[in-house]
Amino acid sequence: MSKKPKNRLDEQIDENLRRVYQTAASEPVPDRFTQLLDQLRKAEGDKPNSEADA
């Protein structure tokens, strides 16, 4: 399968998507998500070992 050379519009779209993704990826995790993850970890820790292995 041969790749078609990208035109300038495709390059701009790629560049903008990369920029938006990079910005979102560098933002801190919201406190609410961190709290939910802590609750899930605690709930997992409360389960008997036999369920954790299943």
C-alpha positions in Angstrom: 0.0 0.0 0.0 1.6 3.3 -1.1 1.1 6.4 0.9 -0.2 9.5 -0.8 1.8 12.6 -0.2 0.0 14.9 2.2 -1.2 18.2 1.0 -0.8 21.4 3.0 -4.3 21.2 4.5 -3.7 17.7 5.7 -0.5 18.8 7.3 -2.2 21.7 9.1 -4.9 19.4 10.4 -2.3 17.0 11.7 -0.4 19.8 13.3 -3.5 21.2 15.0 -4.6 17.8 16.3 -1.1 17.2 17.7 -1.2 20.6 19.4 -4.6 20.0 20.9 -3.7 16.5 22.1 -0.4 17.7 23.6 -2.2 20.5 25.5 -4.9 18.2 26.9 -2.3 15.5 27.8 -0.3 18.0 29.8 -3.2 19.2 31.9 -3.4 17.9 35.5 -5.9 15.2 36.3 -9.0 16.8 37.9 -9.3 16.2 41.7 -12.6 14.4 41.2 -11.0 11.8 39.0 -8.2 11.3 41.5 -10.7 10.8 44.3 -12.6 8.3 42.2 -9.4 6.4 41.4 -8.6 6.3 45.2 -12.1 5.0 45.9 -11.7 2.2 43.3 -8.2 1.2 44.6 -9.6 1.1 48.2 -12.6 -1.0 47.0 -10.2 -3.4 45.2 -8.1 -3.7 48.4 -11.2 -4.7 50.4 -12.0 -7.6 48.1 -11.0 -11.2 49.1 -7.9 -12.5 47.3 -9.9 -15.2 45.5 -11.9 -12.5 43.6 -8.8 -10.4 42.8 -7.2 -13.5 41.1 -10.2 -14.3 39.0 
